[in-house]
């Protein structure tokens, strides 16, 4: 075993992630640990990058299943190169751009809504009298992108 490994406590301290979460990530196959003769976990320092990737991906709303799929696309047994990370980034770019667009729309629409106290229900982007939008499906129909007419 390589001498530059980290214990679970060290990985938790360096990454800012609780040991229980690290064990959960390991159970899901998001990170990997070797075991000592005494069955203690030892993590390669490269797992710090994976944990950072997991944390930031979760912060922008990516599910752990999607994160696992992305990490599974990276090479096993070697540290991912900048090209590996760039390929992963390209795969998520359009999805992240859409999230950014939606966050901007939410910010801009809620500025007016919060400021006005909903005194103008005719212009409110969240007002749905009589639940008229129920036929379109669940969720915030006025905020989410609407499907194209031929997609229905």
The 8 nearest C-alpha neighbors of each residue, nearest first, counted from 0:
[[1, 2, 33, 4, 35, 41, 3, 34],
 [0, 2, 3, 4, 43, 41, 42, 33],
 [1, 3, 4, 0, 5, 43, 41, 44],
 [4, 2, 1, 5, 44, 43, 0, 42],
 [5, 3, 43, 42, 2, 41, 44, 1],
 [6, 4, 42, 41, 9, 10, 43, 7],
 [5, 7, 41, 9, 8, 10, 40, 42],
 [6, 8, 10, 9, 11, 18, 40, 5],
 [9, 7, 11, 6, 10, 12, 18, 5],
 [8, 10, 12, 6, 11, 7, 5, 13],
 [9, 11, 7, 13, 8, 12, 14, 5],
 [12, 10, 16, 8, 14, 9, 17, 15],
 [11, 13, 9, 15, 10, 14, 8, 16],
 [12, 14, 10, 11, 15, 9, 47, 16],
 [15, 13, 11, 16, 12, 10, 47, 50],
 [14, 16, 12, 11, 13, 17, 10, 51],
 [17, 15, 11, 14, 20, 18, 21, 12],
 [16, 18, 20, 19, 11, 21, 15, 12],
 [19, 17, 21, 20, 11, 22, 7, 16],
 [18, 20, 22, 17, 21, 23, 16, 24],
 [21, 19, 23, 17, 18, 22, 24, 16],
 [22, 20, 18, 24, 23, 19, 25, 17],
 [21, 23, 25, 19, 20, 24, 18, 26],
 [24, 22, 20, 26, 25, 21, 19, 27],
 [25, 23, 21, 27, 29, 22, 26, 30],
 [24, 26, 30, 28, 22, 23, 27, 29],
 [27, 25, 23, 28, 24, 22, 29, 30],
 [28, 26, 24, 25, 29, 23, 67, 30],
 [27, 29, 25, 26, 30, 24, 31, 67],
 [30, 28, 24, 67, 27, 25, 70, 31],
 [31, 29, 25, 28, 24, 46, 49, 32],
 [32, 30, 25, 28, 42, 33, 29, 46],
 [33, 31, 42, 41, 40, 34, 30, 43],
 [32, 34, 41, 40, 42, 35, 31, 0],
 [35, 33, 40, 38, 39, 41, 32, 36],
 [34, 36, 38, 37, 39, 40, 33, 41],
 [35, 37, 38, 34, 39, 40, 33, 0],
 [36, 38, 35, 39, 34, 40, 41, 33],
 [39, 37, 35, 34, 36, 40, 33, 41],
 [40, 38, 35, 34, 37, 41, 36, 6],
 [39, 41, 34, 32, 33, 6, 7, 38],
 [42, 40, 6, 33, 32, 5, 4, 34],
 [43, 41, 32, 5, 4, 44, 6, 33],
 [42, 44, 4, 45, 46, 5, 41, 3],
 [45, 43, 46, 47, 4, 42, 5, 3],
 [44, 46, 47, 43, 48, 78, 49, 42],
 [45, 47, 49, 44, 48, 43, 50, 30],
 [48, 46, 50, 45, 49, 44, 51, 14],
 [49, 47, 51, 46, 50, 45, 52, 44],
 [48, 50, 46, 52, 51, 47, 53, 30],
 [49, 51, 53, 47, 52, 48, 46, 54],
 [50, 52, 48, 54, 49, 53, 47, 55],
 [53, 51, 49, 50, 55, 54, 56, 48],
 [54, 52, 50, 56, 51, 55, 57, 49],
 [55, 53, 51, 57, 56, 52, 50, 58],
 [54, 56, 58, 57, 52, 53, 51, 59],
 [57, 55, 53, 61, 58, 59, 54, 52],
 [56, 58, 61, 60, 54, 55, 59, 53],
 [57, 59, 55, 56, 60, 54, 61, 53],
 [60, 58, 57, 56, 61, 55, 95, 98],
 [61, 59, 57, 58, 62, 56, 98, 55],
 [60, 62, 57, 56, 59, 65, 63, 66],
 [63, 61, 65, 64, 66, 60, 57, 56],
 [62, 64, 66, 65, 67, 61, 57, 53],
 [63, 65, 67, 62, 66, 68, 61, 27],
 [66, 64, 68, 62, 67, 63, 69, 61],
 [65, 67, 63, 69, 64, 68, 70, 62],
 [66, 68, 70, 64, 69, 65, 29, 71],
 [69, 67, 65, 71, 66, 70, 64, 72],
 [68, 70, 66, 72, 67, 71, 65, 87],
 [69, 71, 67, 72, 73, 68, 66, 29],
 [72, 70, 68, 73, 69, 67, 74, 75],
 [71, 73, 69, 70, 68, 74, 87, 67],
 [74, 72, 70, 71, 79, 83, 75, 69],
 [75, 73, 77, 79, 76, 72, 78, 71],
 [76, 74, 77, 73, 71, 78, 79, 72],
 [75, 77, 74, 78, 79, 73, 31, 45],
 [78, 76, 75, 79, 74, 80, 45, 73],
 [77, 79, 80, 45, 76, 74, 75, 73],
 [80, 78, 83, 77, 74, 73, 81, 84],
 [79, 81, 83, 82, 78, 84, 85, 77],
 [80, 82, 84, 83, 85, 79, 86, 78],
 [83, 81, 85, 80, 84, 86, 79, 87],
 [84, 82, 80, 86, 81, 85, 79, 73],
 [83, 85, 87, 81, 86, 82, 88, 80],
 [86, 84, 88, 82, 87, 83, 81, 89],
 [87, 85, 89, 83, 88, 84, 82, 90],
 [86, 88, 84, 90, 85, 89, 83, 69],
 [87, 89, 85, 91, 86, 90, 92, 84],
 [90, 88, 92, 86, 91, 87, 85, 93],
 [89, 91, 87, 88, 92, 86, 93, 94],
 [92, 90, 88, 94, 89, 93, 95, 87],
 [91, 93, 89, 95, 94, 90, 88, 96],
 [94, 92, 96, 95, 91, 97, 90, 89],
 [93, 95, 97, 91, 96, 92, 98, 90],
 [94, 96, 98, 92, 97, 93, 91, 99],
 [95, 97, 93, 99, 98, 94, 92, 100],
 [98, 96, 100, 94, 95, 99, 101, 93],
 [99, 97, 95, 101, 100, 96, 102, 94],
 [98, 100, 96, 102, 97, 101, 103, 95],
 [99, 101, 97, 103, 98, 102, 96, 104],
 [102, 100, 104, 98, 103, 99, 105, 97],
 [101, 103, 105, 99, 104, 100, 106, 98],
 [104, 102, 106, 100, 101, 105, 107, 99],
 [105, 103, 101, 107, 102, 106, 108, 100],
 [104, 106, 102, 108, 103, 107, 109, 101],
 [105, 107, 103, 109, 104, 108, 102, 110],
 [106, 108, 104, 110, 105, 109, 103, 111],
 [109, 107, 105, 110, 106, 111, 104, 112],
 [108, 110, 112, 111, 106, 107, 113, 105],
 [111, 109, 107, 108, 113, 112, 114, 106],
 [112, 110, 114, 109, 113, 108, 115, 107],
 [111, 113, 109, 115, 114, 110, 117, 116],
 [114, 112, 110, 116, 111, 115, 109, 117],
 [113, 115, 111, 112, 116, 110, 109, 117],
 [116, 114, 117, 112, 113, 111, 118, 119],
 [115, 117, 118, 113, 114, 112, 119, 111],
 [118, 116, 115, 119, 112, 120, 123, 113],
 [117, 119, 116, 115, 120, 123, 112, 121],
 [120, 118, 117, 121, 122, 123, 115, 116],
 [119, 121, 123, 122, 117, 118, 126, 124],
 [120, 122, 119, 123, 126, 124, 118, 117],
 [123, 121, 120, 119, 124, 126, 125, 117],
 [124, 122, 120, 126, 125, 121, 119, 112],
 [125, 123, 126, 141, 122, 108, 142, 112],
 [124, 126, 123, 141, 127, 142, 139, 112],
 [127, 125, 123, 124, 128, 120, 121, 122],
 [126, 128, 130, 131, 125, 129, 132, 124],
 [129, 127, 130, 126, 131, 132, 120, 125],
 [128, 130, 131, 127, 132, 133, 126, 134],
 [129, 131, 127, 128, 132, 133, 134, 126],
 [132, 130, 129, 133, 127, 128, 134, 135],
 [131, 133, 134, 130, 135, 127, 140, 136],
 [134, 132, 135, 136, 131, 130, 137, 140],
 [133, 135, 132, 136, 131, 137, 130, 140],
 [136, 134, 133, 132, 137, 140, 131, 145],
 [137, 135, 133, 134, 138, 132, 140, 139],
 [136, 138, 133, 139, 135, 140, 134, 132],
 [139, 137, 140, 136, 143, 141, 133, 142],
 [138, 140, 142, 141, 143, 137, 125, 136],
 [139, 141, 143, 142, 138, 132, 145, 137],
 [142, 140, 139, 143, 124, 125, 144, 145],
 [141, 143, 139, 140, 144, 105, 124, 125],
 [144, 142, 140, 141, 139, 145, 101, 138],
 [145, 143, 146, 142, 140, 141, 101, 147],
 [144, 146, 143, 147, 140, 141, 142, 148],
 [147, 145, 150, 148, 144, 151, 149, 143],
 [146, 148, 150, 149, 145, 151, 144, 135],
 [149, 147, 150, 151, 146, 145, 135, 144],
 [148, 150, 147, 151, 146, 145, 135, 144],
 [151, 149, 147, 148, 146, 145, 135, 144],
 [150, 149, 148, 146, 147, 135, 145, 136]]
